[in-house]
């Protein structure tokens, strides 16, 4: 049996990045960039106006001046203008030669034959300079970066239509157990719906994987081996159930007889001690417990970093949110334990009932904390480190988000 930290270190040290391919940027959301990208030109490409206003000379501050011409976005830069003249200019238009500042439209006094400028015009105000955003030749997108909608804005601003990324990890999922039926099938009184496989499928999708699902395997060595052989093309095979010490718990044996190298088996964690990580041919294998809550906890603890490491990102470690305990919480000491809870942005509230076989708590949990075996009590306001599960948190209460003096 290994510790949680040792198990994670084994995962980190064994997982390698996948192959690369080039795809259109619109199809790249969630992918990981596999090379750095340098700017091919400055952004902005030319000095331009940050406001609708007037291109002026500082020496004309407070004076009445004439409007020489108008420049719109998309026009070429106008020729130089003289003292006592201004060029009316729209946002994004190139500034004319000799422009020393842009005065916003609302700051001038308009007359029939010209305008009066405000006093104390500051040099260079309201001018966007060539290359102030991105300099030509500079790296603007680092390798191992996750692509978001905002990354697409960056790429398209440089005229990039296709990008090289790491191939998304392929995950194959199957469960074991004669008693399990898919959620779309009819069941008998002695049977159960398989809640783990849809949960794993959806979570792996959320993490950016290409996911396949194989129907539940029977509890025989032959049927288990058949399921495993159907998943050989995966980067990661993920199973649940059949990893304990029951009479029909043959999952690990089936993988071993097919040649799996076990990298760790059993983790000092509650719930989910019978969690196994191994390698079979060119793919990795994680065998999780069949109990839904235990499976969910160990998916977040071990499967998630495995998937992130496979995807090519540098950010594969568990993020931590420092928060405090909402109320006193007692639990049984003696084991390294994971505690699920709700987080409201200010404090963590452990769920009152979170047994390994439950399903309801896994939908409630916003995050989890890990306590050492010596502990049996968390006092109110104790600072804890929460591993977030739901990172896209929304609030059911409207609050003032302004920061004031």
QUIFEN-V57823 format. One record per backbone hydrogen bond with DSSP energy under -1.0 kcal/mol. NH is the residue of the N-H (numbers start at 1). CO is the residue of the C=O. Records with the same first field share a line. If there is no record, write none. Layout:
BEGIN
NH = CO, CO
END
This chain:
BEGIN
2 = 266
7 = 3
8 = 4
9 = 5
10 = 6
11 = 7
12 = 8
13 = 9
14 = 10
15 = 11
21 = 165
23 = 163
25 = 161
27 = 24
28 = 25
30 = 147
31 = 28
33 = 145
34 = 164
37 = 141
39 = 138
43 = 134
48 = 128
49 = 93
50 = 126
53 = 89
54 = 103
55 = 87
56 = 101
60 = 57
61 = 58
62 = 118
63 = 60
65 = 115
66 = 84
68 = 86
71 = 88
75 = 72
85 = 82
86 = 66
87 = 55
88 = 69
89 = 53
90 = 71
92 = 49
93 = 90
95 = 47
97 = 78
99 = 96
100 = 56
101 = 56
102 = 125
103 = 54
105 = 52
107 = 104
108 = 105
109 = 116
111 = 114
115 = 65
116 = 109
117 = 63
124 = 100
125 = 122
127 = 124
128 = 48
131 = 44
132 = 129
133 = 43
134 = 43
137 = 39
138 = 135
140 = 37
141 = 37
144 = 33
147 = 31
152 = 148
154 = 150
155 = 151
156 = 152
157 = 153
158 = 155
159 = 156
160 = 155
163 = 23
165 = 21
166 = 32
167 = 19
171 = 210
172 = 236
173 = 212
174 = 238
176 = 240
177 = 217
180 = 177
181 = 192
185 = 182
191 = 188
192 = 179
194 = 181
195 = 193
199 = 195
200 = 196
201 = 197
202 = 198
203 = 199
204 = 200
205 = 201
206 = 202
207 = 203
208 = 205
209 = 204
210 = 169
212 = 171
214 = 173
217 = 175
224 = 220
225 = 221
226 = 222
227 = 223
228 = 224
229 = 225
230 = 226
231 = 228
234 = 231
235 = 170
236 = 170
237 = 284
238 = 172
239 = 286
241 = 288
249 = 246
250 = 248
251 = 242
254 = 250
255 = 251
256 = 252
257 = 253
259 = 256
260 = 255
261 = 279
263 = 277
264 = 277
266 = 275
267 = 273
268 = 2
269 = 267
270 = 336
275 = 273
276 = 287
277 = 264
278 = 285
279 = 261
280 = 283
283 = 280
284 = 235
285 = 278
286 = 237
287 = 276
288 = 239
293 = 356
294 = 356
295 = 291
296 = 292
297 = 293
298 = 294
299 = 295
300 = 296
301 = 297
302 = 298
303 = 298
304 = 299
306 = 302
307 = 303
308 = 304
309 = 305
310 = 306
311 = 307
313 = 308
314 = 144
316 = 314
321 = 386
323 = 384
325 = 382
326 = 348
329 = 378
331 = 376
334 = 373
337 = 371
338 = 270
339 = 369
341 = 367
342 = 349
344 = 347
348 = 324
349 = 342
351 = 340
358 = 355
362 = 359
363 = 360
365 = 361
366 = 341
367 = 341
368 = 387
369 = 339
371 = 337
375 = 372
378 = 329
381 = 325
382 = 379
384 = 323
386 = 321
387 = 368
389 = 366
390 = 366
393 = 391
END
